[in-house]
Amino acid sequence: MNVPKQKKSKTDDGKISFPNLQCWNPDTKIATIAAEVNGGRVSCRIKIDHLVKKFKISPDDPMQSVTTYRVEIEKAARALIDQKSYEDDGSIMIKYTDLKD
């Protein structure tokens, strides 16, 4: 009997996207961008210290730095998600060494 193959749903296609969602926590000094992975949301975090060290930016306007270097941050987040380098809470923590040239 021939059974037609089921298509994967768009929410389970293994693709990673980054909606324009981001926030700043002034207490922890961590910026967060959102990733959509298999229909779920993953918080991708980076400390301001890592942004300052990598991109030589001023810590005075962290979210402007996130906007300016978003492509590089997303690339690092995508690699960590692909490697399944999740924290215990399901988030991704991007470090200086994850931000490749």
Secondary structure, DSSP 8 states (H G I E B T S, - for coil): ---------GGGS--EE--S-EEEETTTTEEEEEEEETTEEEEEEEEHHHHHHHH---TT-HHHHHHHTHHHHHHHHHHHHHTT-B-TTS-EEE-GGGS--
